[in-house]
């Protein structure tokens, strides 16, 4: 497949892989101007959507998940880029969904960022990553991170992205609970936060000190502000967490605002064992690894 991040130019089509992410640490420091102030260490993983781009007269999107063809951030990203440059160009886009949507893995945001990167290439716009990230901030709090990918510190409303030294090889097992998709789920989860959930950035600082030494972030150092609110919002998560533990995972985390659960492993063999155990029970699960 080659590099997950490289643009594979097969004239006249351009193909981009849009990776999922996990928040290794996710804190909310408070609210300012009606926005939650974030501090998070985010990592891309090799579970990817695939997007194809063909030059066309108009902007259009086809998706193998038809319900996602409307109000999609991919269309919004293309339109914002076109309007901001005054371009008269169009593009026919196809999106192959491989990242489960609405689960906290950032698939929609990653697709939007991939669209900005691809059209910057296809339309020969010559924007820098910094300029694309600024445009991406208009699309959502996770989108700027996906312009850079890898391991990064994300702050503010999500618009402040500081690339970090790549995480040492880490494997993740993702467990997707069989729950009804909740419209505007992320917004609902943020609405459930109050001052009792806010922290002072200490979890991120501890993790940063570990990364600076070149060490992996141990599961015990991971933190997610949404852990308790999500388990209250989705009471079924308790049973899924117990199943995860019985499969051999000692520490279980929430992905983003959920409801996907994940465990991290420094050894691929252990990740394989847990993944296989969950798979044998008929669970929807994935094994992925960190990617720079």
RAQUI-V360775 format. One record per run of one state. SS is the DSSP state (h for helix, s for strand, l for the rest). FROM is the first residue (numbers start at 1). LEN is the number of residues. Records with the same first field share a line. If there is no record, write none. Layout:
# RAQUI-V360775
SS = FROM-LEN / FROM-LEN
This chain:
# RAQUI-V360775
l = 1-7 / 11-2 / 33-2 / 57-2 / 64-2 / 69-4 / 86-4 / 97-10 / 123-6 / 137-6 / 149-2 / 157-3 / 164-7 / 177-8 / 192-3 / 198-4 / 213-6 / 222-1 / 225-2 / 234-3 / 247-6 / 255-6 / 266-2 / 281-3 / 291-2
s = 8-3 / 13-20 / 35-22 / 59-5 / 90-7 / 151-6 / 160-4 / 171-6 / 223-2 / 253-2 / 261-5 / 284-7
h = 66-3 / 73-13 / 107-16 / 129-8 / 143-6 / 185-7 / 195-3 / 202-11 / 219-3 / 227-7 / 237-10 / 268-13
